[in-house]
Each structure stands twice: as C-alpha cells, then as structure tokens.
Amino acid sequence: MLERVNNFQGQSFHKLRRACLRRGALFKDSLFPATAQSLFYKRKPPPGLTWKRPGEICKDPRLFVDGISTRDLHQGSLGNCWMVAAISCLASEPSLWKKVIPDHVDQEWNPKHPDLYAGIFHFRFWRLGRWMDVVVDDRLPVSRDGVLLFCRSATPREFWSALLEKAYAKLNGCYEALEGGNTTEALIDFTGGVSEPLSLDREALSQHSDQRRAFFQTLAYAHERKALITCSIRGETVESVLDCGLVRGHAYGITAVRKVRLGEKLPKTGWMSRLLMVRMRNPWGTTDWTGAWSQGSQQWQLMSRAEREKMGLIVRDVGEFWMDFEDFCHYFTDVVVCWLVERALLWPKTKEDDSGEVGGWEAQMDKRSRCGGCINHRDTFLHNPQFMFEVRAKEEEVLICLQQEDRRAQRKDGGGENLPIGFEVLKVEVNRCSRVQCVVEQAASSVYMDSRSVTLRGTLTLGRYVVLPTTFLPGATGRFLLRLFSHSHIQLRCVTGVCVCCFLPQPTVVTTVYLHKASGLSPPKQTGAPDVYAIVRCENNIIRTQVFKVEGNPEFNLRAIFYRRYPSTHISIELWSRGWLWDSILCGARLQTAESEKSRSHVIDLRGSQSRSGYGGCIYVETSSSVCLTDL
C-alpha cells in the first residue's frame, strides 16, 4: 500500500510554522491548549502544576542529545508503560523513529538562528492505512518541583520523548486517555506494521524441550528480521510484583535472542554447555529480574567480561537484563510480534505483497454495509462488508489482519472501548463476482477479541475466497482496515455487486457445480502420462480446472456458479489429457422447488456407454439449482 499522510485536525505544520515566524510569535495550539482539559478527564491536576516551554525549564534545550536511545525514556506519573515500551522499541531502530519524527534535523533547536524557533513540532502516527501528521506546541506540564510530569529523558536538556508523548496524547484526546493499553497498539501506530500474537503454552514448553526449542527459533527468526517483540505476564492484579522481581501486566521488550555455547558445564549451577538466552528490557529503566543470569548473579561470576562480549551477552541500555529461555517460558504468558511489512520480513527470501482495504460497519438500510455480526447470526451475517481475493498457486500461505479504528479519544465522553471483532474466510465458486448469498465452505476463521487488531496466518489452496470482517454482535458500528499479506501478488477488493441474475430475464436459474474428484482412472494408451484437467461448459460460460501432472486420482475441488437463462440446457463436463478429450459428460441439474432437495450428487461411471475414448474410472459431481431471488 502507498503511504499517505494526512494532517490531523487539518493543521499543516509548515503553514503554521511560517505564520508564527512572520508574526514573530511562538505557536500556541488552540486545539490542544495548555489547560486541564488536555491533561485529564476524570481526576484533577496535581497542585502546583504549570505549563512551560523547554527554554523555561533548562538552558540550551535540544530535541536530541547524542542521538536517540532507550536511555531517553522515563515513564513519569502516567500509567502508560505500554506506550513507553513501544517507544523504546522505536528508539532502537533509526529507520523507524525517523518516520515518526519527520524532518528531525529541521525541527532541532538552532542556537545560531534563534529567530527560526517557532515553538512548534510535528510527529506522525499510522492510523487505518495512512500516516497522520500531528502538530503540537512545546508547552509541557511541569510539577511543582520543576520536573516534567510525564515522559522525560535522563538528560534534562533533551525533549524528543516528552514532545512525542504530547503529540500521541493529542491524537488520543488527552494525556489520561493514554493510561492502560496494549503495547501492540502503539507499535502499530508507530510503524504501520502488523501484529501477530504467538501461542505460548507454558505447561507444554516447560515439559517438552523440543517445543521450547521450536518456539525459541520462532523468536530468533522474528528478531533476525528486525520485527519488534513484546511480552507480558497475564494476571488479575496489574503491576503486582512476583517473587522473581518480574511485574504482572507490565510490558517488556525482547531486545536480543541468543544461542550460546559454553566450553563445558558451568560448575555448581548445572547449566549445560548450550544456553538459549533472551535479553529483556523494562521501559521503567529498572532491572527487575532476580533469578538466574540476573544482574550480579553467580552465573555471571563464572565468565570474564571478554567472554561475555564474545558470546554477545552484553547489556546495552538501562533496564535491560538477560534470562534463560526456560525461565522465560515459565513466567511469561503473552508474546506479540510486530512485523515491519515494508521490509519484506514476514517470510524468508521472498517479497510479500500487502493488499489492504478500508471499510466500515454501518447502520444503514443497504444490506451491503450493515453490521451483521459474526457467523452465529445467520440471518444478518452475510450483510457484512465482503472482500474477495484469489489464490493462483496450489498452496499459498497468507497473513490476514483486521484492524479497527482507535476509540481511545472517546474516553472523555464515556466511550472508548474496542469492539469485539474477527473475520471469516469463505471459499466460493471460482468464477463468482458478486456478493455471497449463502455460506458454502468455511476456509478459515479468526478468533474474536476486543482488540485493535486480530490476525490469522494460514495456508489456503487454489481458488477464490471472500473475507467477511465482522463485529461479534450485530448492530455495532465502526471503521476498519483489512490487510492481506502473501508471497505472491494477491489483490484484495471490496465486493459490492449484487447477484448477476438480478439483471437477467426471468426465470433465471442459479446452478452450482461442484466437481469433487476422479478415481480409478485408466487413461488411453495414446495419452501417456495423465496431465488431466476438466472443462465445465454452461451456455456461453467455460471454466477450466488446473492441470494435474502427477499419477493418481485428481482432486478437482472445483466449485463454479452459472446463471442459466435456459433451465433445460445441459451442463457438460469434459475430461482432457495432453490435448485428448477423454469424455464429455452431461449433467442436467434441473430447476428445483424450495421444498425439494437442493443438491444432487452424481457418480458418473466412465466405463459405461458414454465413454468415447476407451478409459475407465469415476467422476464425482454435485450440482444444485434454485431460483435466484432478487433480495439475496
């Protein structure tokens, strides 16, 4: 998808900056004023709070001091560790933070040209397929003690983290709206990536070393491709401290994954010569872990500093610590990977294609955009938006991600809760162009969660598919972005067309042909190797299956839909091999009433009198017919 940038609330950074410089006045943001309404919507500001510009807080302020790093992040008095953890991931990769902090050189204070300073900054965040450019002034909330109230750098002169937090607070309504959240949400907003939760079965990983190694390889693979990885410990009591020092409900980042080989067993510890290690970071800047390989533990005493550096067991930033992977699997319950899709990192040695569509669940009379709920609600489910794509390979691994609009800004008005969302993937007829009117085959189904993002990775076979993004219950309205990633080019498109036969003369019969398989085939001698394929003909429509090159019974699994103006017309099925027509089979599928059976299975014996090519076997075909109703 092409990256598009929109000005948040219509504010253009460059226009506002030029206007301030012409007037010789510092920028004051009227849309996010330096008042209590920008801070909180429930509680009151602390006594003695004031708003100050960086130049009033310290001498010679800077956006950056000695570059950008995770050491520049201290959470402050706001419960937004989820956001701070995401920013710490951002700070470790220049290509990421330069997108969020555009024109960072031009935005820097210039002591030689103080006349160019206008007190205005801008940052970018990714929302529903496009980057939003958010403008803020540099007035920051300061406590009675003269310290920044919220996020700040360890270097008093450095203000990039505080200004970034202010821009994110403006995007979400106010500072208090940032309290409590999921690190994954912020990572998506900061990168435009796609999140994928990884299954972490603590009991299985603790008992089975092979499963533990496989999971370690998954993390190592993601880290090698520079994906951003976060983890947490689920628990009823948020931010309660375990005996080992780790904090429940707190977001940690994984900053390194290492497989370490030692020359021999470490004495007195029982550690084997091969260690699986992960390096963690606490956005609070403290090293919580007190178990094996924690700071000052006996394991480190058995290695020299040179040996640690040689094995890559180094700590770069404040708040980082190492853990043995077995301990990691014992304590942590949730791991989420944020893939940076523009780098072709979802699969190795291939370039994945990103196709996306923005849509909405709308409470309108038009059934094509109604919010029909999940598949449990059969009467309204197919009223949801529908998106079609086609898999042209024999098998294709796809990653489908549904992201809903952020509702955090509605917290001030008593809302802000995420909708429970998910999606269904239906396999449809290979020649279908209109919306689905009945559920035939469910190819895949996501979980339903009240999360900003729901993801499903799976393998689909050759054919045409329709995705229905839904809310769990009917009637819930909102906007969403549906994204599909694949090895090859797969285009996702919204299906708005009604049934084709609505525009054809009546009566028109809708007939579905499902060509199952062929079995017991014995090809004629002149054809040689099979290379079997089938052709289905109905009036002026022709559908051809793939070519089966291997020996054995071909599994066609072809479902095609035909709109017959002449119900008495036969449907023919032809079997071909290397240019030879094996046989032509007529399949009636006459018009049926609603009370009669809706499908007929046919087993066509090719050894009978129909055979014109001297081969044997059976073809399994299923046909169904019904009058097309215009209100489908």
C-alpha positions as CSV (number, residue, x, y, z in Angstrom):
1,M,0.0,0.0,0.0
2,L,1.2,3.5,-0.8
3,E,2.0,5.6,2.3
4,R,-0.3,8.6,2.5
5,V,0.0,11.5,5.0
6,N,-3.0,13.4,6.4
7,N,-2.9,16.5,8.5
8,F,-4.5,15.7,11.9
9,Q,-7.4,18.1,12.5
10,G,-6.5,19.9,9.4
11,Q,-3.3,21.5,10.9
12,S,-0.4,21.9,8.5
13,F,2.9,22.1,10.3
14,H,4.7,24.1,7.6
15,K,1.9,26.6,7.2
16,L,1.5,27.2,10.9
17,R,5.3,27.5,11.4
18,R,5.6,30.1,8.6
19,A,2.7,32.1,10.1
20,C,4.4,32.1,13.5
21,L,7.8,33.2,12.1
22,R,6.1,36.0,10.1
23,R,4.4,37.3,13.3
24,G,7.4,36.7,15.4
25,A,5.3,34.8,18.0
26,L,5.6,31.3,19.4
27,F,3.0,28.8,18.4
28,K,0.1,28.2,20.8
29,D,-2.1,25.2,19.8
30,S,-5.7,26.1,20.3
31,L,-6.8,22.5,19.5
32,F,-4.7,21.1,22.4
33,P,-4.4,24.0,24.8
34,A,-2.2,24.2,27.9
35,T,-5.2,23.6,30.2
36,A,-6.6,20.8,32.4
37,Q,-8.8,19.5,29.6
38,S,-5.6,18.4,27.7
39,L,-4.4,16.5,30.8
40,F,-7.3,14.6,32.4
41,Y,-11.0,13.9,32.1
42,K,-11.6,12.2,35.5
43,R,-9.0,13.3,38.0
44,K,-7.8,16.8,38.9
45,P,-4.3,18.1,38.0
46,P,-1.8,17.9,40.9
47,P,-1.3,21.1,42.9
48,G,1.3,23.5,41.6
49,L,1.2,22.2,38.0
50,T,2.3,24.6,35.4
51,W,3.0,24.6,31.6
52,K,6.5,25.6,30.5
53,R,8.4,25.6,27.3
54,P,11.7,23.8,27.2
55,G,13.6,27.1,27.2
56,E,11.9,27.9,30.5
57,I,12.9,24.5,32.0
58,C,16.6,24.5,31.2
59,K,19.2,26.3,29.3
60,D,20.1,25.3,25.7
61,P,17.3,22.7,25.2
62,R,17.6,20.1,22.4
63,L,15.3,17.7,20.7
64,F,18.2,15.1,20.8
65,V,21.3,15.0,22.8
66,D,23.9,12.5,21.5
67,G,21.3,10.9,19.2
68,I,18.3,8.8,20.3
69,S,18.3,5.8,22.6
70,T,16.2,3.9,25.0
71,R,18.0,5.7,27.8
72,D,16.0,8.7,26.9
73,L,12.8,7.2,28.3
74,H,11.5,7.6,31.8
75,Q,7.8,6.9,32.2
76,G,6.8,9.6,34.7
77,S,3.5,9.7,36.6
78,L,1.2,8.4,33.9
79,G,0.3,4.7,33.6
80,N,1.4,4.4,30.0
81,C,4.2,1.8,30.2
82,W,2.6,0.1,27.1
83,M,3.4,3.3,25.1
84,V,6.8,3.8,26.6
85,A,7.7,0.2,25.9
86,A,6.8,0.7,22.2
87,I,8.8,4.0,22.0
88,S,11.8,2.1,23.4
89,C,11.5,-0.4,20.5
90,L,11.2,2.6,18.2
91,A,14.3,4.2,19.6
92,S,16.5,1.2,18.8
93,E,15.9,1.5,15.0
94,P,16.7,4.8,13.1
95,S,14.5,3.9,10.1
96,L,11.5,3.6,12.4
97,W,11.8,6.7,14.6
98,K,12.7,8.9,11.5
99,K,9.2,8.1,10.2
100,V,7.6,9.1,13.5
101,I,9.8,12.2,13.9
102,P,10.0,13.6,10.4
103,D,12.4,16.4,9.5
104,H,14.2,15.8,12.8
105,V,17.2,17.9,11.8
106,D,15.0,20.9,10.7
107,Q,12.9,20.6,13.9
108,E,16.0,20.8,16.1
109,W,16.8,24.0,18.1
110,N,19.4,26.1,16.3
111,P,21.4,28.3,18.7
112,K,22.9,30.2,15.8
113,H,19.5,31.2,14.4
114,P,17.1,31.6,17.4
115,D,14.8,33.6,15.1
116,L,13.9,30.3,13.3
117,Y,12.4,28.9,16.5
118,A,8.6,29.0,16.5
119,G,7.7,26.6,19.4
120,I,6.0,24.1,17.1
121,F,6.8,20.5,16.4
122,H,5.1,17.7,14.5
123,F,5.1,13.8,14.7
124,R,3.5,11.1,12.6
125,F,1.4,8.1,13.6
126,W,-0.1,5.4,11.5
127,R,-3.9,5.0,11.5
128,L,-6.1,2.8,9.3
129,G,-3.7,2.7,6.3
130,R,-2.3,6.3,6.4
131,W,0.1,8.4,8.4
132,M,-1.4,11.2,10.5
133,D,0.7,14.3,10.9
134,V,0.1,15.7,14.4
135,V,1.1,19.3,15.3
136,V,1.9,20.4,18.9
137,D,3.3,23.4,20.6
138,D,6.2,22.9,23.1
139,R,4.4,23.8,26.3
140,L,4.8,20.8,28.6
141,P,3.2,20.0,32.0
142,V,5.7,20.5,34.8
143,S,5.3,19.5,38.5
144,R,5.7,21.9,41.5
145,D,9.3,20.7,41.8
146,G,10.0,21.9,38.2
147,V,10.3,18.4,36.8
148,L,8.3,17.2,33.7
149,L,5.2,15.5,34.9
150,F,5.2,12.7,32.4
151,C,7.7,11.1,30.0
152,R,11.1,12.6,30.1
153,S,14.7,11.9,29.2
154,A,17.6,11.1,31.6
155,T,19.3,14.1,30.1
156,P,17.4,17.2,31.3
157,R,18.2,19.2,28.1
158,E,16.6,16.5,25.8
159,F,12.9,16.8,24.9
160,W,12.0,14.4,22.0
161,S,10.3,11.8,24.2
162,A,8.2,14.4,26.1
163,L,7.1,16.1,22.8
164,L,6.3,12.8,21.1
165,E,4.2,11.7,24.1
166,K,2.3,15.0,23.9
167,A,1.6,14.5,20.2
168,Y,0.3,11.0,20.9
169,A,-1.8,12.3,23.8
170,K,-3.4,14.9,21.4
171,L,-4.1,12.1,18.9
172,N,-5.9,10.2,21.6
173,G,-7.8,13.1,23.2
174,C,-5.7,13.8,26.3
175,Y,-2.9,12.5,28.5
176,E,-5.2,10.5,30.7
177,A,-6.5,8.6,27.7
178,L,-3.1,7.0,27.4
179,E,-3.4,5.2,30.7
180,G,-3.7,1.4,30.3
181,G,-3.2,-0.1,27.0
182,N,-1.6,-2.7,24.8
183,T,2.0,-2.3,23.6
184,T,0.9,-3.8,20.3
185,E,-1.5,-0.9,19.6
186,A,1.3,1.6,20.0
187,L,3.7,-0.4,17.9
188,I,1.2,-0.5,15.0
189,D,0.7,3.3,15.4
190,F,4.4,3.9,15.3
191,T,5.4,1.6,12.5
192,G,2.4,0.8,10.3
193,G,3.2,-2.9,10.9
194,V,1.0,-5.9,11.6
195,S,0.9,-7.6,14.9
196,E,0.8,-11.4,15.3
197,P,0.3,-12.9,18.8
198,L,2.3,-16.1,19.3
199,S,0.8,-19.1,21.2
200,L,2.7,-19.6,24.4
201,D,1.6,-22.8,26.2
202,R,3.7,-22.6,29.4
203,E,3.0,-26.1,30.6
204,A,3.9,-27.7,27.2
205,L,7.0,-25.5,26.8
206,S,8.2,-26.3,30.3
207,Q,7.8,-30.1,29.8
208,H,8.9,-30.5,26.2
209,S,12.4,-29.3,25.2
210,D,11.7,-29.8,21.5
211,Q,8.7,-27.5,21.6
212,R,10.7,-25.0,23.6
213,R,13.5,-25.0,21.0
214,A,10.9,-24.6,18.2
215,F,9.4,-21.6,19.9
216,F,12.9,-20.1,20.5
217,Q,13.6,-20.5,16.8
218,T,10.4,-18.6,16.0
219,L,11.5,-15.7,18.2
220,A,15.1,-15.8,16.8
221,Y,13.6,-15.7,13.3
222,A,11.5,-12.7,14.1
223,H,14.3,-10.9,15.8
224,E,16.7,-11.6,12.9
225,R,14.2,-9.9,10.6
226,K,14.1,-6.9,12.9
227,A,10.5,-7.5,14.0
228,L,9.5,-5.8,17.3
229,I,8.7,-8.3,20.0
230,T,7.0,-7.6,23.3
231,C,5.8,-9.8,26.1
232,S,3.9,-9.7,29.4
233,I,2.7,-11.8,32.3
234,R,-1.1,-12.1,32.5
235,G,-2.6,-11.7,35.9
236,E,-5.6,-10.4,37.8
237,T,-3.6,-7.9,39.8
238,V,-1.9,-5.5,37.3
239,E,1.6,-4.3,38.2
240,S,1.9,-6.7,41.1
241,V,5.5,-7.9,41.7
242,L,6.3,-11.6,41.6
243,D,8.9,-13.2,43.9
244,C,11.4,-13.3,41.0
245,G,11.0,-9.5,40.5
246,L,9.0,-9.5,37.3
247,V,5.8,-7.4,37.2
248,R,2.4,-8.7,36.2
249,G,0.6,-6.9,33.4
250,H,3.7,-4.9,32.6
251,A,5.1,-4.6,29.0
252,Y,8.6,-5.8,28.4
253,G,10.5,-5.7,25.1
254,I,12.7,-8.5,23.8
255,T,15.9,-6.9,22.5
256,A,18.1,-9.9,21.7
257,V,17.8,-13.6,21.2
258,R,21.0,-15.7,21.6
259,K,22.0,-19.3,21.4
260,V,25.2,-19.5,23.5
261,R,27.7,-22.4,23.5
262,L,30.0,-22.9,26.5
263,G,33.1,-24.9,26.6
264,E,31.9,-27.2,29.4
265,K,29.3,-27.3,32.2
266,L,29.3,-24.4,34.5
267,P,30.4,-25.6,37.9
268,K,27.9,-25.5,40.8
269,T,25.0,-24.5,38.5
270,G,24.0,-27.4,36.4
271,W,23.8,-25.3,33.3
272,M,24.5,-27.2,30.1
273,S,27.0,-26.2,27.5
274,R,24.3,-24.8,25.2
275,L,22.2,-22.0,26.5
276,L,19.1,-20.4,25.0
277,M,19.0,-16.8,26.2
278,V,16.8,-13.8,25.7
279,R,17.5,-10.2,26.6
280,M,14.6,-8.2,28.0
281,R,14.1,-4.5,28.6
282,N,11.8,-2.9,31.2
283,P,10.6,0.5,30.0
284,W,10.7,1.8,33.6
285,G,14.5,1.6,33.3
286,T,14.9,-0.9,36.2
287,T,16.3,-4.4,36.1
288,D,13.5,-6.4,37.9
289,W,14.7,-10.0,37.3
290,T,16.3,-11.6,40.3
291,G,16.7,-15.2,39.0
292,A,19.5,-16.9,37.1
293,W,21.5,-14.6,34.9
294,S,20.1,-11.5,36.6
295,Q,22.4,-8.6,37.4
296,G,25.1,-9.7,39.9
297,S,24.0,-13.4,39.9
298,Q,26.6,-16.2,40.3
299,Q,26.3,-17.3,36.7
300,W,28.0,-14.1,35.5
301,Q,30.8,-14.6,38.0
302,L,31.9,-17.6,36.1
303,M,32.6,-15.6,32.9
304,S,35.0,-12.8,32.2
305,R,33.8,-9.6,30.5
306,A,35.7,-10.6,27.4
307,E,33.9,-13.9,27.3
308,R,30.5,-12.2,27.7
309,E,31.2,-9.8,24.8
310,K,32.4,-12.7,22.6
311,M,29.2,-14.6,23.2
312,G,27.1,-11.4,22.7
313,L,25.8,-11.5,26.3
314,I,26.0,-7.7,26.7
315,V,23.6,-5.2,28.1
316,R,23.3,-2.0,26.0
317,D,20.8,0.1,27.9
318,V,19.4,0.9,31.3
319,G,16.6,-1.6,32.3
320,E,18.0,-4.5,30.2
321,F,18.6,-7.9,31.6
322,W,19.2,-11.5,30.5
323,M,17.1,-14.6,31.1
324,D,17.4,-18.2,30.4
325,F,14.7,-19.2,27.9
326,E,13.4,-21.9,30.1
327,D,12.7,-19.3,32.8
328,F,11.2,-17.0,30.2
329,C,8.7,-19.8,29.2
330,H,7.9,-20.5,32.8
331,Y,6.9,-16.9,33.7
332,F,5.7,-15.1,30.6
333,T,2.2,-15.8,29.2
334,D,1.9,-13.5,26.2
335,V,4.2,-12.7,23.3
336,V,3.3,-10.5,20.3
337,V,5.4,-9.9,17.2
338,C,5.0,-6.7,15.2
339,W,6.2,-7.4,11.7
340,L,7.6,-4.4,9.7
341,V,5.8,-5.2,6.5
342,E,7.6,-2.8,4.2
343,R,10.8,-4.7,4.6
344,A,9.6,-8.0,3.2
345,L,10.2,-9.7,6.5
346,L,7.1,-11.8,7.0
347,W,8.7,-14.7,5.1
348,P,12.3,-15.5,4.3
349,K,13.9,-14.8,0.9
350,T,10.6,-13.6,-0.6
351,K,8.9,-10.3,-1.1
352,E,5.4,-10.3,0.4
353,D,2.6,-8.4,-1.2
354,D,0.5,-6.1,1.0
355,S,-3.1,-5.5,-0.1
356,G,-5.5,-3.5,2.1
357,E,-9.0,-2.1,2.1
358,V,-10.6,0.4,4.4
359,G,-14.3,-0.2,5.2
360,G,-16.9,0.2,7.9
361,W,-19.8,-1.5,9.7
362,E,-22.6,1.0,9.1
363,A,-26.2,1.0,10.4
364,Q,-27.8,1.7,7.0
365,M,-30.7,0.2,5.1
366,D,-28.3,-1.0,2.4
367,K,-27.5,-4.6,3.3
368,R,-24.1,-4.4,1.8
369,S,-22.7,-2.2,4.5
370,R,-24.8,-3.3,7.5
371,C,-23.1,-4.5,10.7
372,G,-24.4,-8.1,10.7
373,G,-22.4,-9.7,13.5
374,C,-20.5,-12.9,13.4
375,I,-21.4,-16.2,11.7
376,N,-23.6,-17.3,14.6
377,H,-26.1,-14.7,13.4
378,R,-27.1,-16.5,10.2
379,D,-29.9,-14.0,9.3
380,T,-27.6,-11.0,9.2
381,F,-24.0,-12.4,8.9
382,L,-23.8,-12.0,5.1
383,H,-24.9,-8.4,5.3
384,N,-21.4,-7.5,6.5
385,P,-18.8,-6.0,4.1
386,Q,-17.3,-8.6,1.8
387,F,-13.8,-8.6,0.2
388,M,-12.7,-11.0,-2.4
389,F,-9.2,-12.4,-3.4
390,E,-7.9,-15.3,-5.4
391,V,-5.1,-17.8,-4.7
392,R,-3.5,-18.9,-8.0
393,A,-0.9,-21.2,-6.6
394,K,-1.5,-24.8,-5.5
395,E,-1.0,-23.6,-1.9
396,E,-0.4,-20.1,-0.5
397,E,0.5,-19.0,3.0
398,V,-1.4,-15.8,3.8
399,L,-1.5,-13.5,6.8
400,I,-4.8,-11.6,7.2
401,C,-5.1,-8.8,9.7
402,L,-8.2,-6.9,10.7
403,Q,-7.6,-3.6,12.5
404,Q,-10.4,-1.4,13.9
405,E,-10.3,2.3,14.4
406,D,-8.9,3.6,17.6
407,R,-11.6,4.6,20.1
408,R,-9.4,5.9,22.9
409,A,-10.2,9.5,22.1
410,Q,-13.9,8.8,23.0
411,R,-13.0,8.0,26.6
412,K,-13.6,11.6,27.6
413,D,-17.2,11.1,26.6
414,G,-17.7,7.8,28.4
415,G,-16.8,5.6,25.5
416,G,-13.5,4.3,24.1
417,E,-14.0,0.6,24.4
418,N,-12.8,-1.6,21.5
419,L,-15.4,-3.6,19.6
420,P,-15.1,-7.4,19.7
421,I,-14.0,-8.1,16.1
422,G,-13.0,-11.0,13.9
423,F,-13.4,-12.4,10.4
424,E,-14.5,-15.4,8.4
425,V,-12.8,-16.6,5.2
426,L,-15.2,-18.4,2.8
427,K,-14.2,-20.5,-0.2
428,V,-16.5,-19.6,-3.0
429,E,-17.0,-20.5,-6.7
430,V,-14.0,-19.9,-8.9
431,N,-16.0,-17.6,-11.2
432,R,-18.0,-15.7,-8.5
433,C,-18.0,-11.9,-9.0
434,S,-20.9,-10.9,-6.8
435,R,-21.5,-11.0,-3.1
436,V,-22.0,-14.3,-1.3
437,Q,-25.7,-15.1,-0.6
438,C,-25.2,-18.4,1.4
439,V,-22.3,-19.9,3.3
440,V,-20.9,-22.9,1.4
441,E,-17.5,-23.6,2.8
442,Q,-15.6,-22.0,5.7
443,A,-11.9,-22.0,4.8
444,A,-10.6,-20.2,7.9
445,S,-11.9,-18.3,10.9
446,S,-10.2,-15.9,13.3
447,V,-10.7,-15.5,17.0
448,Y,-13.0,-12.7,18.2
449,M,-11.3,-10.2,20.5
450,D,-12.0,-6.7,21.8
451,S,-8.6,-5.8,20.4
452,R,-7.5,-3.1,18.0
453,S,-6.0,-5.9,15.8
454,V,-6.9,-9.5,15.0
455,T,-4.6,-11.6,12.9
456,L,-4.7,-15.0,11.3
457,R,-1.9,-16.9,9.5
458,G,-2.8,-19.9,7.4
459,T,-2.4,-21.9,4.2
460,L,-5.1,-21.7,1.5
461,T,-5.4,-23.9,-1.6
462,L,-6.1,-22.8,-5.2
463,G,-9.3,-21.0,-5.6
464,R,-11.4,-17.8,-4.9
465,Y,-12.2,-16.6,-1.4
466,V,-14.3,-14.0,0.3
467,V,-13.4,-12.4,3.7
468,L,-16.1,-11.0,5.9
469,P,-14.8,-8.7,8.7
470,T,-17.4,-8.6,11.4
471,T,-18.2,-7.4,14.9
472,F,-19.2,-10.2,17.3
473,L,-22.8,-8.8,17.8
474,P,-25.0,-7.3,15.1
475,G,-25.6,-3.5,15.2
476,A,-22.1,-2.4,16.4
477,T,-20.8,0.3,14.0
478,G,-17.3,1.3,13.3
479,R,-14.5,1.6,10.7
480,F,-11.8,-0.9,10.0
481,L,-8.8,-1.8,7.8
482,L,-8.5,-5.2,6.3
483,R,-5.0,-6.2,5.2
484,L,-3.7,-9.3,3.4
485,F,-0.1,-10.4,3.1
486,S,1.2,-13.1,0.8
487,H,4.2,-14.4,-1.0
488,S,2.8,-13.7,-4.4
489,H,0.6,-10.8,-5.7
490,I,-2.9,-11.3,-4.3
491,Q,-5.2,-8.4,-4.7
492,L,-7.9,-7.7,-2.1
493,R,-11.0,-6.0,-3.4
494,C,-14.4,-5.0,-2.0
495,V,-17.4,-6.8,-3.4
496,T,-20.4,-4.5,-3.8
497,G,-22.1,-6.1,-6.8
498,V,-25.5,-7.7,-6.4
499,C,-26.3,-11.1,-7.9
500,V,-25.7,-11.0,-11.7
501,C,-29.0,-12.8,-12.5
502,C,-31.0,-9.9,-11.0
503,F,-30.4,-8.1,-14.3
504,L,-31.2,-11.1,-16.5
505,P,-34.6,-12.1,-17.9
506,Q,-36.6,-14.2,-15.5
507,P,-36.8,-17.1,-14.9
508,T,-33.1,-17.4,-14.4
509,V,-31.7,-20.5,-12.6
510,V,-28.6,-20.3,-10.4
511,T,-26.7,-23.6,-10.7
512,T,-23.6,-24.5,-8.7
513,V,-21.4,-27.3,-10.0
514,Y,-19.0,-28.9,-7.6
515,L,-16.6,-31.2,-9.3
516,H,-15.2,-33.4,-6.5
517,K,-12.6,-35.8,-7.9
518,A,-11.9,-38.6,-10.3
519,S,-11.0,-42.1,-9.2
520,G,-9.8,-45.3,-10.7
521,L,-8.8,-43.6,-13.9
522,S,-7.1,-45.7,-16.6
523,P,-6.0,-43.4,-19.4
524,P,-6.0,-44.5,-23.0
525,K,-2.6,-45.7,-24.2
526,Q,-2.2,-42.9,-26.7
527,T,-2.3,-40.2,-24.0
528,G,0.7,-41.4,-22.0
529,A,1.1,-39.6,-18.6
530,P,-2.2,-38.3,-17.2
531,D,-1.8,-34.4,-17.2
532,V,-5.5,-34.4,-16.5
533,Y,-7.8,-31.4,-16.4
534,A,-11.5,-30.8,-16.8
535,I,-13.6,-28.2,-18.6
536,V,-17.1,-27.3,-17.4
537,R,-19.4,-25.7,-20.0
538,C,-22.7,-24.0,-19.4
539,E,-24.3,-21.9,-22.2
540,N,-21.6,-19.4,-23.1
541,N,-19.5,-19.8,-19.9
542,I,-16.4,-22.0,-19.7
543,I,-14.5,-22.9,-16.6
544,R,-11.2,-24.9,-16.7
545,T,-9.6,-26.7,-13.8
546,Q,-5.8,-26.8,-13.1
547,V,-3.7,-29.5,-14.7
548,F,-2.9,-32.5,-12.6
549,K,0.5,-33.7,-13.6
550,V,1.1,-36.5,-11.1
551,E,-0.1,-40.1,-11.2
552,G,-3.2,-40.9,-9.2
553,N,-6.7,-39.6,-8.8
554,P,-7.0,-35.9,-9.3
555,E,-8.8,-33.9,-6.6
556,F,-10.5,-31.2,-8.6
557,N,-12.4,-29.5,-5.8
558,L,-13.8,-27.1,-8.3
559,R,-16.9,-25.1,-7.4
560,A,-18.4,-22.9,-10.2
561,I,-21.6,-20.9,-10.3
562,F,-23.7,-20.5,-13.5
563,Y,-26.7,-18.3,-14.3
564,R,-28.8,-20.2,-16.8
565,R,-31.3,-18.3,-18.9
566,Y,-32.5,-21.6,-20.3
567,P,-33.1,-24.0,-17.4
568,S,-33.3,-27.1,-19.7
569,T,-29.8,-26.5,-21.1
570,H,-27.4,-29.2,-20.0
571,I,-24.1,-28.6,-18.3
572,S,-21.2,-30.5,-19.9
573,I,-18.1,-31.7,-18.1
574,E,-15.1,-32.7,-20.3
575,L,-12.1,-34.6,-19.2
576,W,-8.9,-33.8,-21.2
577,S,-5.3,-35.2,-21.1
578,R,-2.5,-33.8,-23.2
579,G,-4.9,-32.5,-25.8
580,W,-7.0,-35.6,-25.9
581,L,-10.7,-35.4,-25.0
582,W,-11.3,-38.4,-22.7
583,D,-15.0,-38.0,-22.3
584,S,-17.9,-35.5,-22.3
585,I,-20.5,-35.9,-19.6
586,L,-23.9,-34.2,-19.5
587,C,-25.1,-33.0,-16.1
588,G,-28.7,-31.8,-16.0
589,A,-29.4,-30.1,-12.7
590,R,-33.0,-29.2,-13.5
591,L,-34.9,-26.5,-11.7
592,Q,-35.9,-27.5,-8.2
593,T,-38.5,-26.0,-5.9
594,A,-37.7,-24.7,-2.4
595,E,-39.4,-27.8,-0.9
596,S,-37.3,-30.3,-2.8
597,E,-33.7,-31.3,-2.2
598,K,-31.2,-28.5,-3.0
599,S,-28.4,-30.7,-4.3
600,R,-27.8,-33.9,-6.1
601,S,-24.7,-36.0,-6.0
602,H,-23.7,-37.8,-9.2
603,V,-21.2,-40.6,-9.5
604,I,-20.6,-41.0,-13.3
605,D,-19.2,-44.3,-14.3
606,L,-16.8,-43.7,-17.2
607,R,-16.7,-47.4,-18.1
608,G,-20.3,-47.3,-19.5
609,S,-21.7,-46.5,-22.9
610,Q,-20.9,-42.7,-22.5
611,S,-17.2,-43.4,-22.8
612,R,-15.8,-42.5,-26.2
613,S,-12.1,-42.8,-25.5
614,G,-11.7,-46.2,-24.1
615,Y,-10.7,-45.4,-20.5
616,G,-12.2,-46.3,-17.1
617,G,-12.9,-44.6,-13.8
618,C,-15.5,-42.5,-12.0
619,I,-16.2,-38.8,-11.8
620,Y,-17.9,-37.4,-8.7
621,V,-20.0,-34.3,-9.4
622,E,-22.5,-32.4,-7.2
623,T,-25.0,-29.9,-8.7
624,S,-27.6,-27.7,-7.1
625,S,-30.2,-25.3,-8.6
626,S,-32.6,-22.8,-7.2
627,V,-34.5,-19.8,-8.4
628,C,-32.4,-16.6,-7.9
629,L,-34.2,-14.2,-5.6
630,T,-33.6,-10.6,-6.2
631,D,-33.4,-9.8,-2.5
632,L,-30.4,-12.1,-1.8
